[in-house]
């Protein structure tokens, strides 16, 4: 079975992607279950990656497509 290209195995730990953290104060601070209020780029030993908190990068189409390419 082919591997999914959306999941990057080299994710750097950040509280913004942690299972134990919640967004607090409009994404400028994170409320951690263990450490309290922290910055989104911080991390600790309790880090557990939550795939649903990470938004994948958008892929863009090049300008070399025409209307003919999308007709059936």
Secondary structure, DSSP 4 states (H G I P E B T S, - for coil): -PPPTT--S-PPP-GGGBTTEEEETTTTEEEETTTEEE-TT---TT--B-GGGPPPPPP---TT--GGGG--
